[in-house]
Amino acid sequence: MMKRHISRLLLICLSVCLLAGVFTSCEKRDETLTLYVYNWGEYISDGSDESVDTNAEFERYCKEELGITVKVNYSTFASNESMYAKVSSGSTKYDVIIPSDYMIERMINEDMLAPLDLSKIPNYQFIDDAFKGENIYYECGREELYSVPYFYGMIGIIYNTSIVDENDEQIGSWDLMWDEQYKGDILQFNNSRDAFGTAQYKLGLDVNDEDEEKWRLALDELLEQKKIVQGYVMDEIFNKMQSGSAAIAAYYAGDYLSMYEDNEDLAFFYPQEGTNSYIDAMCIPKNAEHYDLALEYINFMCSHDIAMANALYTYYASPVTTVVDDPEYQEAMEEVHEDAMSILYEQAHEVPSQAYLNLSSDGLSMLNVLWEELKAKSSIGDGIYIGCGVILGVLATIAVYQLIKKRRWAKLYD
């Protein structure tokens, strides 16, 4: 397995390379510091399949190079919205979180994130300029920086060639996800922004326009689609697509490459109508308890060996230039899929793309209402009508029977 081969090489590199972080603000101490990190699922090299355990490497680095004992408490979320709800509730204080662009903008605007001290993130120099400060919309125009890119990419459509006819005219378009001949084999996002985005891109709508009439056009598309959708999923898509229990799904390019490694019947394209482009970035919540240690963690994740380990494990596009330019990385990705580098770094420029912007409070309320309408309808809508019809039918039958029975008894006593 390619991940295992590359991970062994990286472990050798890690054993002889001193990473560039400079941790100046934490005194050496005997007690254990717990760093709380909150990230997407399946989004870090975690030691499985003989890969590099990057969190364990950070703990080792802190012990051996910084003289402090650190335990990384690592947990995951399935959507930006669930992450936001958890962080905003204050039930757990996280030191590092990794939201997507539009959610970062929202959290900055709501004063939930701490500005970053770049003097303590020297590896920031290796981030591609296209993903720095003024060049990304949610940081543009701000006096301070609040995020460091972790991965980026675009959403496309994954389909199973053993089920979907490769000559299907819908291939290349969002229309494939609305094709009734694949009823029961289509998966849709289980988060509001991405699900509505699929319909908005299909219709040629601006995903950031808050005109409710246009959003309801997208809702109508999703309500029509729900009749043929197998389910609304996130991480579950891996098992379903890899096993062939579903045939079509919108998802992220990096995840397609991971799925392809286990199922070569899968194919991928970016819809010609346009799609979502995104950046997931590392941030520090304003109420973080270990700010300086969080900066060190962010810096560590941007170091060449660690960023490469994560890129080779997740197959997402890396914003770290030393990784993308590394021949070993390029060769490894091409062994996973002959078009891997093209899918991640070239084809993404061949179709229109648009990032989600943070919606206004009214826009967010509208989206929540529409999402609830969709989920209520899709999960129980038709079924509840049928169920009620059956129940009413049974009750009516009983009522008629009782009426007839009473009349018969009445005749006997007349």
Sequence and secondary structure as in RCSB ss.txt:
>XXXX:A:sequence
MMKRHISRLLLICLSVCLLAGVFTSCEKRDETLTLYVYNWGEYISDGSDESVDTNAEFERYCKEELGITVKVNYS
TFASNESMYAKVSSGSTKYDVIIPSDYMIERMINEDMLAPLDLSKIPNYQFIDDAFKGENIYYECGREELYSVPY
FYGMIGIIYNTSIVDENDEQIGSWDLMWDEQYKGDILQFNNSRDAFGTAQYKLGLDVNDEDEEKWRLALDELLEQ
KKIVQGYVMDEIFNKMQSGSAAIAAYYAGDYLSMYEDNEDLAFFYPQEGTNSYIDAMCIPKNAEHYDLALEYINF
MCSHDIAMANALYTYYASPVTTVVDDPEYQEAMEEVHEDAMSILYEQAHEVPSQAYLNLSSDGLSMLNVLWEELK
AKSSIGDGIYIGCGVILGVLATIAVYQLIKKRRWAKLYD
>XXXX:A:secstr
 HHHHHHHHHHHHHHH        SS   SSEEEEEEEEETT S BSGGG  BHHHHHHHHIIIII  EEEEEEE
EESSHHHHHHHHHHTSS  SEE  BHHHHHHHHHTT B    GGG GGGGGB GGGSGGGSTTTTT SS   EEE
EEEEEEEEEETTTS TT TTTTSGGGGG GGGTTSEEEESSHHHHHHHHHHHHT  TT   HHHHHHHHHHHHHH
TTTEEEEESTTHHHHHHHTS  EEEEEHHHHHHHHHH TTEEEE  TT EEEEEEEEB BTT S HHHHHHHHHH
HTSHHHHHHHHHHH  B  BHHHHT HHHHHHHHHH TTHHHHHHTGGGSS EE      HHHHHHHHHHHHHHH
HIIIIIHHHHHHHHHHHHHHHHHHHHHHHHHHHHHHHH 
